[in-house]
Amino acid sequence: MIIEFLGAAREVTGSCHYVSFNDIHFLVDCGMEQGADLYENQEIPVNPATIDYVFITHAHIDHSGLLPLLYKNGFRGQIFATKATCELCSIMLRDSAHIQEFEAEWKNRKNRRAGKPEVLPLYDMNDANGVIPHFIPCDYHSKVDVDEGLTIRFVDAGHLLGSSSIEIWIKEDGISKKLVFSGDIGNTNRPLIRNPEFITEADYVIMESTYGCRVHDKPVDYAVELAEVMRDTFTRGGNLVIPAFSVGRTQEMLYFLRRIKAEVLLPEFPNFEAVVDSPLSVEATNVFHKNVSDCFDDEALALVNQGINPIKFPGLNVSVTSDESKMINFNPNPKVIISASGMCEAGRIRHHLKHNLWRADSTIMFVGYQVPGTLGNALLGGVDKVKLFGEEVEVRAKIINLPGISGHADQPHLLEWVKAFGNRPTKVFVVHGDEESAVYFSELVRKETGIEAVAPYSGDVYDLETGLCLQQGTHKLAVKKKQSKAQGVFARLIAAGERLMAVIHKCEGMANKDLAKFADQINSLCDKWDR
C-alpha cells in the first residue's frame, strides 16, 4: 500500500500521483507540465499497460493532458471523473492533440530547411480519440465501487465546471485507509459554479498549494472593474485582449460582460462588441449549458429559471474558423477579444498579441495565474519585446492583471479547507505549488493544526500503512530533452512491446488452448520481423 509522487511536486503543473495496493495500480490525475520545469519528474514506476484506473479531479490540461500519451504507451484501463469533466476532457484532449500536431509540423518545416532531424508530436489525434472512450462519468456524492477493496467518491471542489476533490477508500490485508485528493480548490463566491465543499475525515490528505503563501486582494465587483478597463481602452481607440483558458475563465468573463450590458455599467459604449476566438471555448461553453443543474450555483440557476442565459448577450460573437479569426483584427472598431491559451503558450491568442502588443492604444489583460517561464508571465513581468512566429514585436500596449480574480483558493481558504478534517489525518502531503508556496504551506499546516505535513519531491514514495517515507526522489533539476524522429518512433515500439508483456502476464490462468494460440501468434509476428 504505497503512494508515489510524480508530477506537481514542488511545482504548479503536471499533477500526477501513483498508488498501488493488492496488485491494483492507479493514478490520480495525469497532467501535462506547462511553463518552465524546475525539477525532473519521476516517470510512472510501472508499465502504463499495467495501470488499472485513473481518477481525474478536473479537465484542465495540467491535470488531464497526458492521458493520450498514457494510452499511446499502452494504457487500456478505466478513467473515472465527473460527468462534466468527462465532457470537457473529450474536447480538451482533442484540442491538445491538435496543438501537439500543429507545433510538431511547424518545427519540422523549420528543421527541414535547416537540415535538422524531424520531431514527433508528444501524441496525436489517434491517441486522443483512443483514450476518450475509456472515460466513465460519475455523479457528485455517489460512492463507486471500482474494484475489490477500492471505492471512490467525487465532491465539488469549486474550481471549474465538474471539478472535484476525490475521496478514495482502499483496503489491503484487512487494513483500510482513506485518501483524499483535493484537486484544485476553488476560490469562493465565483460566478456560475458552486463554492468548494469540505471533507471531514481522511487518513491521508494530498492537497494543492498554488497560493499557499499568498492572500488574495479583497474581492471587488469584477464587472465594475472590467468596465473601467474597457472604458479606458475603448476611449483610446484600442482593443482589450484577454488571454483566457477556454474552460472556466472564458465563461466567467462572458458572465461579467453580460452584467456590464444588462446593468449599463459602460454607458459611453452601450453597443460594445466582444468576440470569443476559440473553437474550444465555444464547445466548452456548450458543455456549461448542458450541466446547469449539476454544477451551477444558486445565482446562476436563478437567472436560468428567469429565462436569462448568464453567459450570452447582444454584441457577442464567436469565431470558429481560421478565416473568421483572421478577420477580427481587420475590424477597426474597439472590441473585447477573448482567446486561448490563458498563458499565451499556444493557440490563437498569440496571433492577437502579434496584432495588438505593438499598439499603444490596446490593453492586454490577464485574468489567471501565469506560470513562470510562460509568455504570459514574461509580459506581466514587463518585457519590452517578445518573439511571435519568428517576428520580434515591441510591447507598447498596456499590460494589466485584473486584481483579485483567481480560480484557486488563497492561503486562508486552503487552511480553512484542511482544518475541516476533524479526525486529524496521519499526514498531509502538500503538492501543486511552487517550492516556496508548498514548503511554506506545509509548515503552516503543522503549526496551525498539529497535523504532520510535508512537501514531497517527485519520486518520493510513502508507505500508507505506516506513513513512513520508503524512498526519496532524486531532486534533480530539469534538463530540456531533445527528441529526434527515430528516437520517438523507436520509443513507441518499445512501449508496444512493454504493453505486450503486460497483456501476457494478465493471461495467466487462461485455458492452455488459448495460451498456445496466443503464443503462436506472437512467434509468427516475431518470425516476420526478426532480422
C-alpha positions in Angstrom: 0.0 0.0 0.0 2.2 2.8 -1.3 1.9 6.3 -2.9 4.5 7.8 -5.1 4.5 11.5 -6.1 5.3 12.0 -9.8 4.1 15.4 -11.0 3.3 18.8 -9.4 5.7 18.1 -6.6 7.1 21.5 -5.6 5.8 22.7 -8.9 2.5 24.0 -10.0 1.6 22.0 -13.1 1.7 18.4 -14.3 -0.3 16.8 -11.4 0.2 13.0 -11.2 0.2 10.6 -8.3 0.6 6.8 -8.3 -1.0 4.5 -5.8 -0.5 0.7 -5.6 -2.1 -1.9 -3.3 -3.4 -5.5 -3.7 -1.7 -5.7 -7.1 -4.0 -2.8 -8.2 -2.3 0.2 -9.8 -4.0 3.6 -10.3 -3.2 7.2 -10.9 -4.8 10.3 -9.6 -4.6 12.9 -12.4 -2.2 12.6 -15.4 -1.4 16.1 -16.2 0.9 17.9 -18.6 3.6 20.3 -17.4 3.2 23.9 -18.6 5.9 26.6 -18.5 9.4 26.0 -17.3 10.2 22.9 -15.3 12.2 23.2 -12.1 12.6 19.5 -11.1 13.0 16.4 -13.3 9.8 14.4 -12.8 9.9 10.7 -12.0 8.3 8.5 -14.7 5.4 6.3 -13.8 7.1 3.4 -12.0 5.2 0.7 -13.8 4.4 -0.2 -17.4 1.5 2.1 -18.4 -0.3 -1.1 -19.7 -0.5 -2.3 -16.1 -2.3 0.8 -14.8 -5.8 -0.3 -14.0 -7.5 3.0 -13.3 -7.1 6.8 -13.5 -9.1 9.2 -11.4 -9.3 12.8 -12.8 -10.0 15.7 -10.5 -10.8 18.1 -13.3 -10.4 18.8 -17.0 -7.6 21.3 -17.0 -4.6 20.1 -19.2 -2.2 20.2 -16.2 -4.4 17.5 -14.7 -5.5 15.5 -17.7 -3.3 16.4 -20.6 -1.0 13.3 -20.6 -3.9 10.8 -20.8 -3.4 10.4 -24.6 0.3 9.7 -24.0 -0.6 7.2 -21.4 -2.9 5.5 -24.0 -0.1 5.7 -26.6 2.2 3.9 -24.2 -0.3 1.0 -23.6 -2.8 2.1 -21.0 -6.3 0.5 -21.6 -7.8 0.8 -18.2 -10.8 2.9 -17.0 -10.8 6.7 -16.3 -13.3 7.9 -13.7 -14.3 11.6 -13.5 -17.5 13.6 -13.0 -19.9 13.9 -15.9 -18.9 17.5 -16.8 -15.2 16.6 -16.6 -15.6 13.7 -19.0 -17.4 16.0 -21.5 -14.8 18.7 -21.2 -11.9 16.3 -21.5 -13.4 14.9 -24.7 -12.9 18.3 -26.4 -9.8 19.5 -24.5 -7.7 16.4 -25.1 -8.6 16.5 -28.8 -7.6 20.2 -28.9 -4.3 19.4 -27.1 -3.6 16.7 -29.7 -4.2 19.2 -32.5 -1.8 21.7 -30.8 0.8 18.9 -30.5 0.5 18.0 -34.2 0.5 21.6 -35.3 3.6 22.6 -33.3 5.5 19.5 -34.5 4.7 20.3 -38.1 5.7 23.9 -37.6 9.0 22.8 -36.1 9.6 20.2 -38.8 9.2 22.8 -41.6 12.0 24.8 -39.9 14.1 21.7 -39.3 13.8 20.5 -42.9 15.1 23.9 -44.1 17.9 23.8 -41.6 18.8 20.1 -42.3 17.9 19.1 -38.7 16.1 15.9 -37.8 12.3 15.9 -37.5 10.4 15.7 -34.3 7.3 13.8 -33.4 4.3 15.3 -31.5 4.1 14.1 -28.0 0.8 12.4 -29.1 -1.6 12.8 -31.9 -5.3 12.8 -32.6 -5.5 9.0 -32.8 -4.2 8.8 -29.2 -6.7 11.4 -28.0 -9.6 9.7 -29.8 -8.4 6.3 -28.4 -8.4 7.3 -24.8 -11.7 9.2 -24.7 -13.9 6.0 -24.8 -12.2 4.9 -21.6 -13.8 7.7 -19.5 -16.6 6.7 -17.1 -18.8 9.6 -15.9 -19.7 9.7 -12.2 -22.2 11.8 -10.2 -21.1 14.0 -7.3 -21.5 12.4 -3.9 -22.2 8.9 -5.2 -19.9 6.2 -3.9 -18.5 4.0 -6.7 -17.1 0.5 -6.0 -14.3 0.4 -8.6 -12.7 -2.9 -7.6 -12.3 -5.2 -4.7 -11.1 -3.0 -1.8 -11.3 0.2 -3.9 -14.2 2.7 -3.6 -14.2 6.4 -4.7 -16.5 9.4 -4.4 -16.3 12.9 -6.0 -17.2 16.1 -4.2 -17.3 19.6 -5.6 -14.0 21.4 -5.5 -15.4 24.7 -6.8 -12.5 25.3 -9.2 -14.0 24.6 -12.6 -17.2 23.1 -14.1 -17.1 19.5 -12.9 -14.0 19.9 -10.7 -13.7 17.7 -7.7 -11.9 16.5 -4.7 -11.8 12.7 -4.6 -12.3 10.5 -1.6 -10.6 7.1 -2.1 -11.1 4.1 0.3 -8.6 1.3 -0.1 -8.3 -2.0 1.8 -5.4 -4.4 1.8 -4.8 -7.4 4.1 -7.6 -6.2 6.4 -6.1 -2.7 6.7 -8.3 0.2 5.5 -7.1 3.7 4.6 -8.9 6.7 3.3 -7.1 9.1 0.9 -8.4 12.5 0.0 -7.0 14.3 -3.1 -8.1 17.9 -3.0 -7.6 18.6 -6.7 -7.5 22.3 -7.3 -9.6 24.0 -4.5 -11.6 26.9 -5.9 -11.9 30.4 -4.7 -15.2 31.3 -3.0 -18.0 33.4 -4.5 -17.1 32.9 -8.1 -19.7 33.3 -10.8 -21.5 30.3 -12.2 -20.0 27.4 -10.1 -20.5 26.5 -6.5 -18.1 27.0 -3.6 -15.7 24.2 -2.6 -17.1 21.5 -0.4 -15.4 20.4 2.8 -14.5 16.9 3.7 -14.2 15.9 7.4 -12.4 12.5 7.5 -9.2 11.1 6.0 -6.1 9.1 6.9 -4.0 10.9 4.3 -4.7 14.2 2.5 -3.0 15.2 -0.7 -3.7 18.9 -1.3 -2.8 21.7 -3.6 -0.9 24.9 -2.5 -0.9 27.1 -5.6 -1.5 30.2 -3.3 -0.2 28.6 -0.1 1.8 31.7 0.9 -0.5 34.4 -0.6 -3.7 36.2 0.3 -5.9 37.4 -2.4 -6.9 41.0 -2.6 -10.2 41.9 -1.1 -12.9 40.8 -3.5 -14.1 43.5 -5.8 -17.0 43.8 -8.2 -15.3 42.3 -11.2 -17.9 43.6 -13.6 -17.3 47.2 -12.4 -13.5 46.7 -12.6 -13.7 45.2 -16.1 -16.0 48.0 -17.3 -13.4 50.5 -16.2 -10.6 48.8 -18.1 -12.9 48.7 -21.2 -13.7 52.4 -20.8 -10.0 53.3 -20.7 -9.1 51.1 -23.7 -12.1 52.0 -25.9 -11.6 55.7 -25.2 -8.0 55.3 -26.5 -9.4 53.5 -29.6 -7.8 50.2 -28.9 -8.8 46.6 -28.3 -9.0 44.8 -25.0 -7.3 41.4 -25.5 -7.9 38.9 -22.7 -5.9 35.7 -22.8 -8.2 33.2 -21.0 -8.4 29.5 -20.5 -11.1 28.1 -22.8 -12.7 26.3 -19.9 -13.8 28.3 -16.9 -12.2 31.7 -17.2 -13.7 32.4 -20.6 -17.2 31.7 -19.3 -16.6 33.9 -16.2 -15.6 36.8 -18.5 -18.8 36.3 -20.5 -20.7 36.4 -17.3 -19.2 39.8 -16.3 -19.6 41.2 -19.8 -23.3 40.2 -19.8 -23.7 42.1 -16.5 -21.9 45.2 -18.0 -24.5 45.2 -20.8 -27.5 44.4 -18.6 -26.7 46.8 -15.9 -25.4 49.6 -18.3 -22.1 49.8 -16.5 -20.5 51.2 -19.6 -23.0 53.8 -20.9 -20.4 55.5 -23.1 -20.2 52.4 -25.2 -23.5 50.6 -24.8 -23.2 48.6 -28.0 -19.7 47.3 -27.5 -18.6 44.2 -29.3 -17.0 41.1 -27.8 -15.7 38.1 -29.6 -14.6 34.7 -28.3 -12.0 33.4 -30.7 -11.5 29.8 -29.8 -13.3 26.7 -31.2 -12.6 25.0 -27.9 -14.1 27.9 -25.9 -17.3 27.6 -28.0 -17.5 23.8 -27.4 -16.7 24.3 -23.7 -19.5 26.9 -23.3 -21.9 24.3 -24.8 -20.8 21.9 -22.0 -21.6 24.6 -19.5 -25.1 24.9 -20.9 -25.6 21.1 -20.6 -24.6 20.9 -16.9 -26.6 23.7 -15.4 -28.5 21.6 -12.8 -25.4 19.6 -11.7 -22.8 22.4 -11.4 -24.3 26.0 -11.4 -24.6 27.9 -8.2 -27.9 29.4 -6.9 -27.4 32.8 -8.5 -26.7 31.4 -12.0 -29.6 28.9 -11.6 -31.9 31.8 -10.7 -31.0 33.6 -13.9 -31.6 30.4 -15.9 -35.0 30.0 -14.3 -35.9 33.5 -15.4 -35.1 32.6 -18.9 -31.8 34.6 -18.9 -28.6 33.0 -20.3 -25.9 34.0 -17.8 -23.1 33.9 -20.4 -24.8 35.4 -23.5 -25.6 39.0 -24.5 -26.2 41.2 -27.6 -22.9 42.0 -29.4 -21.3 38.7 -28.5 -19.8 36.9 -31.5 -17.8 33.7 -31.7 -15.1 32.8 -34.1 -14.6 29.2 -35.1 -12.8 29.0 -38.5 -9.3 30.4 -39.2 -10.8 32.9 -41.7 -13.1 34.2 -39.1 -10.2 34.5 -36.7 -8.1 36.5 -39.1 -10.9 39.0 -39.8 -11.1 40.0 -36.2 -8.1 42.3 -36.4 -9.2 43.8 -39.7 -12.3 45.2 -37.9 -11.3 48.7 -36.8 -13.9 49.0 -34.1 -12.6 48.8 -30.5 -13.7 45.5 -29.1 -13.0 42.8 -26.4 -11.1 39.8 -27.8 -11.1 36.7 -25.6 -8.8 33.9 -26.8 -6.8 30.9 -25.6 -4.5 29.8 -24.3 -4.6 31.6 -20.9 -0.8 31.7 -20.5 -0.2 32.6 -24.2 1.9 29.5 -24.8 -0.1 28.3 -27.8 -3.3 28.9 -29.8 -4.9 31.9 -31.4 -4.1 34.3 -28.6 -0.6 34.6 -30.0 -1.9 35.9 -33.3 -3.9 38.6 -31.4 -0.9 39.5 -29.3 1.1 39.9 -32.6 -1.6 42.4 -33.9 -2.1 44.3 -30.6 1.1 44.2 -28.5 2.7 46.9 -30.6 -0.4 49.2 -30.3 -0.2 51.8 -27.5 -4.0 52.2 -27.6 -4.7 48.5 -26.8 -4.7 46.7 -23.5 -3.7 43.1 -22.7 -5.5 42.0 -19.5 -4.6 38.8 -17.7 -7.2 37.1 -15.6 -5.5 33.9 -14.4 -2.3 32.5 -12.9 0.8 32.8 -15.1 3.3 30.1 -14.6 6.9 31.3 -14.6 8.6 30.6 -17.9 5.4 31.3 -19.9 4.9 34.2 -22.3 2.1 35.5 -20.1 4.4 35.6 -17.1 7.0 37.4 -19.1 4.5 40.1 -20.3 3.3 40.7 -16.7 7.0 40.9 -15.7 7.5 43.9 -18.0 9.5 42.7 -21.0 10.0 45.2 -23.8 10.0 42.8 -26.7 8.7 39.3 -27.5 9.1 37.0 -30.4 6.0 35.7 -32.1 6.0 33.5 -35.2 9.7 34.4 -35.8 9.0 38.1 -35.7 10.1 40.5 -32.9 7.2 42.6 -31.6 7.6 45.6 -29.3 5.4 45.7 -26.3 3.6 49.1 -26.3 0.2 48.0 -25.2 -0.9 48.5 -21.6 -0.3 45.2 -19.7 -2.5 44.7 -16.6 -3.7 41.9 -14.3 -7.3 42.1 -13.2 -6.7 42.2 -9.4 -8.0 39.5 -7.2 -9.6 37.2 -9.8 -8.4 33.7 -9.3 -9.7 30.2 -9.7 -7.6 29.0 -6.7 -8.2 29.3 -3.0 -5.7 31.5 -1.2 -3.9 30.7 2.0 -6.7 31.4 4.5 -9.2 29.4 2.4 -6.7 26.5 1.9 -6.1 26.5 5.7 -9.9 26.5 6.3 -10.3 23.5 4.0 -7.6 21.4 5.7 -8.9 22.4 9.2 -12.3 20.8 8.3 -10.7 17.3 8.8 -11.8 16.8 12.4 -10.2 13.3 12.8 -6.6 14.6 12.4 -5.2 12.8 9.4 -1.9 10.9 9.8 -0.2 13.1 7.2 -0.9 16.0 4.8 1.1 15.9 1.6 1.3 19.4 0.1 1.6 19.5 -3.7 0.7 21.6 -6.7 2.6 24.7 -5.6 6.0 26.1 -6.4 8.8 25.4 -3.9 8.2 28.5 -1.8 4.5 28.0 -1.6 4.5 24.2 -0.9 7.1 24.4 1.8 5.6 27.4 3.5 2.1 26.0 3.5 3.2 22.6 4.8 4.9 24.4 7.7 1.8 26.4 8.3 -0.4 23.3 8.4 1.9 21.8 11.1 1.8 25.0 13.1 -2.0 25.7 12.8 -3.4 22.1 13.0 -0.7 20.0 14.7 -1.0 17.5 11.7 2.2 16.3 10.2 2.6 17.8 6.8 5.3 17.5 4.1 6.0 18.9 0.7 7.3 15.8 -1.3 9.6 15.8 -4.2 8.9 13.9 -7.4 9.9 10.3 -6.8 9.2 10.3 -3.0 7.5 7.1 -2.0 5.4 6.6 1.2 4.0 3.6 2.9 0.4 4.2 3.6 0.2 1.7 6.4 2.9 3.4 8.5 3.1 6.9 6.9 6.9 6.5 6.6 8.9 7.6 3.6 10.3 4.5 1.8 12.2 6.2 -0.9 13.3 9.8 -1.6 13.3 11.3 -5.1 16.4 12.4 -6.8 15.5 16.1 -6.6 17.3 16.6 -9.9 16.9 19.9 -11.7 15.0 19.5 -15.0 17.0 19.3 -18.2 15.4 20.1 -21.5 15.4 17.0 -23.7 15.6 16.9 -27.5 13.8 14.2 -29.4 14.6 13.0 -32.9 12.1 11.3 -35.2 14.0 8.0 -34.9 14.1 8.1 -31.2 10.4 8.9 -31.0 9.3 6.1 -33.3 11.6 3.5 -31.6 10.3 4.6 -28.2 6.7 3.9 -29.4 7.8 0.4 -30.5 9.4 -0.2 -27.1 6.1 0.9 -25.4 4.2 -1.5 -27.6 6.5 -4.3 -26.5 6.0 -3.4 -22.9 2.3 -3.4 -23.4 2.5 -6.9 -24.9 4.4 -8.2 -21.8 1.7 -6.7 -19.6 -1.0 -8.4 -21.6 0.9 -11.7 -21.4 1.1 -11.5 -17.5 -2.7 -10.9 -17.4 -3.3 -14.1 -19.4 -2.0 -16.3 -16.6 -4.7 -18.9 -15.7 -6.4 -18.9 -19.1 -7.1 -22.2 -20.9 -4.0 -23.9 -22.3 -5.6 -23.9 -25.8 -5.9 -20.1 -25.8 -2.4 -19.6 -24.4 -0.9 -21.8 -27.1 -2.8 -19.8 -29.8 -1.6 -16.5 -28.4 2.0 -17.8 -28.2 1.8 -19.0 -31.8 0.6 -15.5 -32.9 3.4 -13.8 -31.1 6.0 -16.2 -32.6 4.6 -15.6 -36.0 4.9 -11.9 -35.6 8.5 -12.3 -34.3 9.4 -14.5 -37.3 8.2 -11.8 -39.6 10.3 -9.1 -38.0 13.3 -11.0 -36.7 16.4 -9.9 -38.6 
